[in-house]
Amino acid sequence: MIQDIFDLIKKEEERQQNNIELIASENIVSENVLKATGSILTNKYAEGYPEHRYYNGCEFIDKIETIAIEEAKKLFNVEYVNVQPANGSVMNMQVYKALLKNGDIISGQHINMGGHLTHGASVSISGTDYHAIQYGLTSDGYIDYDEIEKIVKENDVKMIVCGASAYSREIDWKKIKQIRDEYRPSAYILADISHYAGLIVAGEYPSPVGIADVITTTTHKTLRGPRGGIIMTNNQEIAKKINFAVFPFSSGGPLEHVIAAKAIAFMEAQTQEFKQYAKQIKKNIQAMISVFKKNGFKIVSNGSDSHMFLLDLTPFKISGKKTADMLDLCGITLNMNLIPNDPLSPKKTSGVRIGTPAITTRGFKEEECFEIANIISDIVNFIKDKKDEELNNNKLWIKQYKERVKKLTEKYPLKK
């Protein structure tokens, strides 16, 4: 029944209200972004680009997409933007198809070391259509720029991919460009800033603009917009290749309702309120890290310069999956994550990833983040020596922790 779908949507709304959301790639959009995403624009098919469509009736669609492009250019200080990519994985594939040939060598950060699937992982098109030679981290958890230099120096690398999915420290974009310029001046640099975009536009994280040849980002995560992606460059020839790779090469009609929501998110990200929000994201991260360190937890890279960090659970002899599952029962949502040189498989992992974008949108400050970190610490210490049967047969412990979570979520109702 149709009503079943709306009942499930309502349940999801309740879940988001009652849970503390710590997944680093999730956020809570504004009411205006939500309205645009669910608007009548979903009815319109608009293959092509503004003023160059293959369908009639696009006069208003053209204006909306043009506004989205102009606002993105202004926000990121770039000359060319394609706002049509439907998601992050697709946008990166479109860049590869625009600038590379199948079999070309790319070098991105290894997924086991904080990189993303689309940066050369063997289970991704980026690792099957291209020859990926990936780099990792140093023993102290920072990007190994010496390894990047060695890879680029010794191999005919066509593209260096930088950016990450679970790396908390600042990325030295200039250092990567220096390596490229010295050893492979014809290679492209792709900076995937999907996780850091909101911090970058607020001045809270270094920008690769003027350094990388191509920049991609999703529009959710720290940017707090709808789910989607954009591709940016300051090179006109690259822009032409990108546009062709997006349409007609790899996609048809763009999601104009989402593009309208992107435009709104770009406008919102230019406000003073958004800059303060980005600052608070980082304050909240530091508050949580201080508690975890005090409570004896290991932090990968020993800290964070961004909106996220990884907890290393190896001292507790408990997997990331079990930790994430047990926390979820108590109303805290995060994801299991591989840590560098993880002894466990990707289906179990020895770490969890924690991010503060969504809770910061709700209004959580340092005081609440101290409490969240203490709740997580208490739960980990409670479950570490217990078998699954013990935990499943005794539900009182769940109720106790849920009460602590409830005090926080009720204090800051979910805002659309």
Buried (B, 14 or more C-beta within 10 A) or exposed (E): EEEEEEEEEEEEEEBBEBBBBBBBBBBBBBEBBBBBBEBEBEEBBBBBBBEEBEEEEBEEBBEBBBBBBEBBBBBBEBEBBBBBBBBBBBBBBBBBBBBBEEEBBBBBBBBBBBBBBBBBBEEBBBBEBBBBBBBBBBEEBBBBBEBBBBBBEEBEBBBBBBBBBBBBBBBBBEBBBBBBEEBBEEBBBBBBBBBBBBBBBBEBBBBBBEBBBBBBBBBBBBBBBBBBBBBBBBBEEBBEBBBBBBBEEBBEBBBBBBBBBBBBBBBBBEEEEBBEBBBBBBBBBBBBBBBBBEBEBBBBBBBBBBBBBBBBBBEBEBBBBBBBBBBBBBBBBBBBBBBBEBEBEBEBBBBBBBBBBBBBBBEBBBEBBBBBBBBBBBBBEBBBEBEEEEBEEEEEBBEEBBEBBEEBBEEBEBEE
